[in-house]
Amino acid sequence: MASQGRRGGASLPDRPTRNQPTGIISKLSQSPLVSRGKEVAGDAALVTKKLLKSTGKAAWIAGTTFLILVVPLIIEMDREQQLNELELQQASLLGTPTTMGPPPQK
């Protein structure tokens, strides 16, 4: 009986197999445009991740270099300025002429 063909009347649509999309959303999600969009988005995310990683490394290098080389220089310049101001203050209190020579060695 299963081998007999259909005889007239209304026929139901064939049932979709597991590989065929069943709805509009399924059809759209399996379209070449959507799959290409997913591929491009994945590539963009990978490039962004690599860029952020390399930018972070560069920021780390710049920050540590600044801390090691520039901060001690700023501190030393501030100390020298404070010493000069102290010498000027002492000279004005004592009434002696100021000389702008090098600071005394420790």
N, C-alpha and C positions, 0 to 999 in steps of 0.2 A: 503494500500500500504506500509505503514511503516513496517508492520509485515512480508512482503515478504522477503525472503533470497536473498542473492546476487547470481547473475547468471553469471558465467564465467567472463573472461576478467581480466584486471588489477585492483587490489584493492588498495585503499589508506591506509596508515598506520592509525591505530586508533589514535585519538586525545588523548594526555595525559590529565589526570584529574589534578586537582589543587594539589593533593598530590604527583604526580609523577614528578621527575626531568625531565627537557626538554633538557638540554645541558650537555656537559662534565663538565663545571665549576659547575653546579648545582649538578651533581652526585658526584663530588669530595668534594664539600663543605658539603654534607650530609653523607659522608663516616664516618664509626666509627673511623678511624684513625684521621681525622680532628677534630671530636667532642672531642676525648680524648685529642688531642693537645690543644684545646681551654680550656678544663677543667684544664689541667696541667698548662697552662700559667696563668689562673686566680688564681690558688692556689699559684703559684710562686709570682705573683704580691701582693697577700694578705700577704704572709710571708715577702716579701721585705718591704712592707709598715709598718708592725708591727716591723720589725727589725730597720728600720730607725727611727720610733717613739721612741722606747726604747733607741736607741743609742743617739738620741737627748736629751732625758731626762737625760741620764747618763752624757752627755757633759755639760748640764745645771748645774747639781749638782756639777760636778767637777770644773766648772768655777766659780760658786758662792762661793764654799768652798775655792778655791784658793784666790779669792778676799778678803774674810772675814778674813782668817787666815794667809796667806803668805804675801800678799802685805804690811800690817802694819809692819810685822817683817822686811821686806826688807827696808822699809822707816826708821825704828828705827835704823837698823844697819848702814844705810848710814849717818844718823844724828850723830851717835856715831863716825864713822870714820872721818867725817868732824870736829867734836869737837876735836878729838885727833890731827888731822893735824893742826888745829888752835892753840892748846896749844904748839905743837912742833915749829910752826912758831914764836909764841910770845916768847918762851923760847930762841930760837936762836937769836932773835932780842935784847932781854934784856940781854942775856948772863948768864942766870940762868940755873942751872942743871934741867933736866927734870925728873919728877917723873911720873911713869905710874900708878897712883892710880885711884880709881873710880872717875867718873866725879862728880862735885858738884851737890847737890840736889837742886831742884827748889822750 
